Amino acid sequence: MSNQPHDNDSSDESSTHFGYETVNKTEKAGKVAEVFHSVAAKYDIMNDLMSAGVHRIWKQFTIEASVARRGHKILDIAGGTGDLAAKFSKIVGPQGQVILSDINNSMLNVGRDKLTDRGISGNIDYVQANAECLPFPDNYFDCITIAFGLRNVTDKDKALRSMYRILKPGGRLLVLEFSKPQNDLLEKAYDIYSFKILPKIGQLVANDAESYQYLAESIRMHPDQETLKNMMLDAGFDQASFENMTGGIVALHKGLKT
């Protein structure tokens, strides 16, 4: 199944995609919120099951690509249960700052509780925020990450511009997201897994097949690698590039503000 046109390509400017369903733009955020309220409690265990633990490797690659160091200010958007924020907290040290941000308060609460239970505090703050209108000063962060969150944003172009605004000159944006497999056989196998097996795992573990059906659909509606790279350039990033992982099932996009 090939990628469909991404959300911002809709000829009707008042509508967008919620998975394969066309909805009014004003409705999407609420529908996405319902999905993540539903899956928040089982989010970590489902990540491990869905990816056979490989999501940890993808995230570690993102951490290394961030070039984060002591004293940096880092924003993790759609940070969910805090996997990236926990690692960044250790890297930036007491003089640094990490903000774990998510539009969904259920996910944010799970992340806060998990990191607090692990003794991670002092240099980390939690902010409920919409990626399209981030409530931070211009030229503030050394690095911004968004992992498996951009595809759920209603207006991705607006969100990318918002991220560009709050990055310092010399700062970088890292977008870790599901993307388009680069091999036809892999793509076919991935489709079978996504639409036949994933919702069943969701039903068994999280008692919610429907949310995981949406997640599979939302991946197919997300811009492919080249499209997202060009969207980042259009948002103002002076350089944009990407690296495929796991055959293009996931890609890490990097944008630099010079």
N, C-alpha and C positions, 0 to 999 in steps of 0.2 A: 504494500500500500504506500503510495508516494505521499510526500507532505502536501497538505492542502495550502491554499493561500493563507498567509498569516492574518491575525486579527485586524491589523491596521490597513489591510488591503480591501476591506469591505466597501462596496460602492455606496452603501447606505451608511452615512456617517453616524447615524443614531444607533446602529446595531453592531454586534460583535459576536464572537463565538464563545460558547461554553461547551467545551468538547466539540461534538459534531452538531450541537444544537445552536441555532441562531437566536440570540436574546438581545433585548435592549441594553445598551451600554450601562445604564443606571442599575441594571439588575445583576450584572456579572459579579461584582465584588461580594454581594450578599450570598450568591450561590456558591462562590468559592469558599466563603467563610463557613457555610454549612458543611462543606466537605471536610475542612480542616478542624472544625469543632468535633466532627464525628471521628476523625482518625487520630487526633492528638495523643490520646492515651496510649495507643499502640504504634505510634509513628516509628519509634526506634527499632522495635522488633520487626516491624514490617519492612523497614529499609534493609535490615540484614537478610531477611528471607527473600525479598524481591531481587536483590542483587547478589545473593550468596556472599555477602560481606564485602563485595568489590567496591561499594560506595566509599568505604574507608580509604581505599587506595586513591580513588578519584579526588577525594577531599584533601588527602595528604599532598598530592600533586599540586593542588590549588594553593595550599599553604606555602609550599616551596616557591611557586611562581610569584607569590605576593612580594617577595623580598622584604618582608616585614622585619623590623629590628627594634631594639629597645628605644622607648620614648615615642614611638609612632602612635598616631591616632587612627583607629581602624573602625569602619562601620560594616557590620554584617547584616545585609538586608534579607528579609524572609529567612532569618536565621534559625527559626524553628526551635529545635530542642538543643541548640547550642554547640554542635560538634566543632564548627570552625572557631566560634568565639572562645571556647575553652582553650584551644591551642594558641590562638592569638594572645590571650591573656598572659600566658606563660612567656611568650616571646617578647612582648612589649614592656613587661616589667612594671614596677610601681610608678614610674614616671610616664608611662604610656596610658592610653585610654582605649577601651574596646566598648563599642555600643552594639548590643544585640537588639535588632529591630525586627518586628514582624507586624503585619496588619491584623493578625488574628490573635486575640488575647488568650485563647485556650493554648495555642502553641507557645506563646510567650511565657505563660505561667508554667508550662511543662519544662521549658528551657531554664527558667529561673530556678525552679525547684531542683532540677537535676544538677545544675552548676553549684548551687548553694550546698547541696548534699555532698558534693565533691570538694567542698572547701574553697571554691573559686570565687573570690570577691575582692573588693578593694579598688580594682582598676576596671571594673566592668559595670555598665549601666544597661537598663532595659527600657526601650522606647517603643510604644505601639505607634506605628506610622505607616502611611500609604506611600509606596515607592514613587508614585507620580508627583507627590508634593512633599518632599522630605523636609522636616522642620529643623534644618541645621544651617549654620552660616555659610556664606560663600567661601571657597578656598580653605576648607577646614581639615579634611581628612587626607592622610597619606595614602590610604588604600581603602577601596570599597569592594566587598565581595557580595555576590548573590548566587546562591547554590540551589538549583532546582526550584526557583521561585519566579523567574522572569516570565515563564510561559503562563502563569496565572494572573499576570498583570493585565488590566483592561487595555490601557494605552501604553504600549511598550516604548514608543518613540518619546512620549512625554516623560516616562520614567528614566530613560537614558539621559535625557537633557537635564533632569533633576539631579542625577548622579554626577554628571559632568560639572554642574554648577558648584557642588560642594566639595569637589576634589581640589586639593592644592595643585598648583603648577608643578609638574614632575610626578604627580600621583598617578595611580593606576587603578583601573576597574577590572575585576575578574568575574566573568559570568560562566558559571559551571551549570550546564544544562543538557538534558537529553536532546539528541539531534538526529540526523539522518544517517543510517548505516550506509557504508560505502560499498557494500557487496550485496548482490541480489539474493544470494542464498541466505546470508545472515539476515537480511531484511525480512525474508519470508518466515524464517524461524522466529525472529523477534515478534512479528505480527501474531503468529500462533501463540507464543508465550503471553503477549500483552493482552490479547482478547479472549483467549480460551482458558489460560491457567491463572493469570494474575487476579481476575475477579473472584475466582474460586478460593485462592489463598486469602484474599480480603474477607470473604464470607466466613471462612473457617477461623481466622485469627482475630479479625476486628469486627466480625458480625456485620460486615458492610461491603457487599459486592459492588453496589452502585457507585460509591466514591472511587473505587479503584478502576472501574470502567471509565469514569470521567478522567482519571489521571492518565490512562492509556490514550484516550482520545485527545486530551490536551497536548500530549507529546507530539501527536501527528499534526496538530494544527500550528505548532510552534515553527517559526522561521528556520529554514535550513542554515547550514554553516555560512555560506557566502552571503545570504540575505541578512543574517544578523550582523555579520561583519560590516556590511554596507550601512546598516541602520546605525551602528556605533559611529562610523565616519560622519554620517549625516547629523548625528547629535552633537558633533563638535570635536570628537576625539581625533587627535592629529595622526595617531597610528592605531591600527586595529589588526589583529591577527587571531588565529585559532589553531588549536592542536586537537586532533581527534584521539579519543581513547576508546578501547574496546570496539575497534572497527567502526567508529563513528556513532555508536549508540549514544555516547556522551561526547561532548566537545567542551573545551575550555577556551573561551574567548577573552582576549586581553586588549584593553584600550588604554592608551597613554594620553595624558593632558600635559602638553608642553608649554 
